[in-house]
Amino acid sequence: MATSTQLLDTKTIETVKATVPILAEHGTAITSRFYQLLFINHPELKNIFNQTNQRKGDQPQALANAVYAAAAHIDQLEDILPVVNQIAHKHRSLNIKPEHYPIVGENLLKAMQDVLKEAATDEIITAWAKAYGVIADAFIQVEKEMYKETEQKPGGWVGYRDFHVIQKVKESDVITSFYLKPADEGLLPDYEAGQYVTVKVNVPSIPYTCQRQYSLSCKPNKEFFRISVKREDGIGDKPDGIVSTFLHESVNKGDVIALSAPSGDFVLNQEKKPLVLISGGVGLTPLTSMLETVVAQQPHREVYYIHAAQNEGVHGLKDVVKQIADQNDHVHSFTIYEKPEDANACDKTGFIDLAWLQSVLPSNEASFYFCGPEPFMKAIYKALKDWQVNTEDIHYEFFGPKGDLEA
């Protein structure tokens, strides 16, 4: 990535960086207005963006954070390359193309003008137009390489590929697994444990195609993909999950669904230090893939798998984990239920806390991976930081738009 100082003049950089306090105050209002304009002017893009995240406000907040980071680092964009890569993985999975970027830029600048009004001077808008061009080109170049790598991989593809549902398995009261095999009977590409695919479906009650990303919940193999989907039931003002409900209720063995190729940067490392996997709820899906993979590829690596759920009725894939732990002395499995139906069914009642982690783990010298609902992840992150776990040993994945665990 060329540095922005090579591509932008000093005045433009100074002007963009001066808008950082404004973005901190009005960022979410700007990005909310941006999505309103985008879907009014280009309703076909509803096919790409998760409309549930739009209604919840998660996507505008995530975009506001990304825009804020870009403005703060506009003089050294290479500093946010990890963020660019993470977002680019999402874009590649959703088949975002170069032609989408001018559309986004046009509506983002208009949103700035609508929200900031007279504060959005011609100088600021001109500077941001130049800066956006540099930022967009950074994404386009990174994503171009990702598309190329994906297409050239044995069994790889770009766009969507039809898969047959060869098996549908109810894992718990709320989680169902779908075993998927290419309809063209071609090769399956290898992937890294922790990655996800995008599922594209046409839901009869929805006027646009729906796309959702689901982690692959098994180790890489040549026979099938497996996704394990939680049915998202609406609570209060929160609606039912459109795609998860459709998959649970309407997709059965023999049906066909379309998938993008595996993507994502939340992947298992190959270090020798102990591996600690901590999942909450359906956050177990990428970590189960990691567990299956580490046992196969690093059979002598010490592994601690910790899962938290509301109760045993909603605990999915528990038989998979139990079988692995029973068959491998170096794998240690622990279960925590908030409100168990049977107190003997778990190792701890309530929630995971630092004192308990310290009682079951030999030390903080390990690679920690965790995934689950955001409040759960914030609690785990705080516990690990309080335990002074090295930052480079802390790895986590958000389901949905990226949040802030330190907020």
Protein Blocks (a to p, Z undefined) as FASTA:
>chain_A
ZZfklmpcfklmmmmmmmmmmmmmmmmmmmmmmmmmmmmmmmmlmmmpcfklmmnommmm
mmmmmmmmmmmmmmmmmlmmmmmmmmmmmmmmnopafklmmmmmmmmmmmmmmmnmmmlc
fklmmmmmmmmmmmmmmmmmmmmmmmmmmmmpghiaehjdddddfbdcdfbfkbccdddd
dfklpacddddehiacddddddfklcbdcddddddfbdcdfkbccddddddddehjbccd
fklmmmmmmgcghiacdddddedjbdcdfbfbdcddddehjllmmmmmmmmmmmmmmmmb
ccddddddfblmlmghklmmmmmmmmpmkbccddddfbafblklpfbeciddfklmmmmp
gblcdcddddddfklmmmmmmmmmmnopafklpccddedjdddfkZZ
